[in-house]
Amino acid sequence: MWEERQRLVDEIRCGDPPDAAHPPDAAPPLPCGPYPQPGRPPLLHCRGLREAEEDEREDAEIREMSREDRLSGERAVAQLEHEMALSLLPDDPDAGVSGVVMEIKGAVGGEEACVFAGELLEMYRAHSRARGWRFDVVSLQKSEQGHCKHAEVSVSGEGVFRELRHEAGVHRVQRVPATIKADKIQTSAAAVLVLPEAEGADAVALDPKDLEVTTMRASGAGGQHVNTTESAVRVTHLPSGISVRIQDERSQHQNRDKALRVIRARLLDAERQRQREERGSEAASQLAGGDRSAKIRTYNFKESRVTDHRVGLTLYKLDEVLAGSALGEVLGALVEDHQRQRIERFQRAQAAGGGKG
């Protein structure tokens, strides 16, 4: 399989299959030019571009045109190789997941971390709106000053997990906090967790006998009760010990449904992690970009800079990223890097297995 892919790429690069002979009475191939010869693959005109570019007998304009055409052709070949390699990869079991549960919480930095967690929450809301995804706040716990201490959201739509799985990790912010009297830059952080949501009601079966449901009155910042009805719900999955408390809806039934969605997502995540561990360290390395303990991105307000440390991408458009309008540029680079890593792993597996597909 892999040899066939390489044969096709070689044919595109060189013009003919490796064993094809050029008829002696045929016209010689064009060494360069912006267009391919009629009836032949569109990149064959690249064959003699480098020779023309390096031929000192050609005038400077022709050599420069040859160089530009060669670079354009090489980019096209690289893109074609990338697409062909992707088409031969085994299906990514997570790529089609259309729903996630995200947890966003203030980490290091006290109240400033909670402020930043709220900004990340709004960034994901705006990006989801632009992508046409559904974005629902499942649970929102605020600090005493009214900032986002911990939020759980559900996002659903085409390509949701394919993009948002790369957001898992520690997001670092560097700025002068508005929450304290200080004039020096402080470093704070918020943590993001992304869990694929179980597809369908039966994706993760929950036995009612394994659930402990407790109701209580909803409480606000500082623990004070905000209503007199027991609408808040805590659901505990006894076998795993996972416990979720939801109080955002006025209805006990709605809060219970939201809690069960989060529990299903956490159980699914635990099962997938177990399967990855069974498959070994090579498969586990697929999650390196989403290590929850790793600093994945820095938001520097003084320089209006966003740097993603996994792919070395830096954008000087902090406001646009936090507004959601430029977050797609970061996610696009991460998706491409994920694809590249999958291709490299597949190539290594092919080489180790003697090239069998």
Sequence and secondary structure as in RCSB ss.txt:
>XXXX:A:sequence
MWEERQRLVDEIRCGDPPDAAHPPDAAPPLPCGPYPQPGRPPLLHCRGLREAEEDEREDAEIREMSREDRLSGER
AVAQLEHEMALSLLPDDPDAGVSGVVMEIKGAVGGEEACVFAGELLEMYRAHSRARGWRFDVVSLQKSEQGHCKH
AEVSVSGEGVFRELRHEAGVHRVQRVPATIKADKIQTSAAAVLVLPEAEGADAVALDPKDLEVTTMRASGAGGQH
VNTTESAVRVTHLPSGISVRIQDERSQHQNRDKALRVIRARLLDAERQRQREERGSEAASQLAGGDRSAKIRTYN
FKESRVTDHRVGLTLYKLDEVLAGSALGEVLGALVEDHQRQRIERFQRAQAAGGGKG
>XXXX:A:secstr
 HHHHHHHHHHHHHSS TT    TTS    S  SS  TTS TTGGGTTHHHHHH TTS HHHHHHHHHHHHHHHH
HHHHHHHHHHHHHS   TTTT  EEEEEEEE TTTHHHHHHHHHHHHHHHHHHHHHT EEEEEEEEE TTSSEEE
EEEEEESTTHHHHHGGG EEEEEEE  SSSS  S EEEEEEEEEEE  SSTTSS   GGGEEEEEE  B GGG B
  SS  EEEEEETTTTEEEEE SSS HHHHHHHHHHHHHHHHHHHHHHHHHHHH HHHHGGGGGG TTSEEEEEE
TTTTEEEETTTTEEES HHHHHTTSSHHHHHHHHHHHHHHHHHHHHHHHHHHTTT  
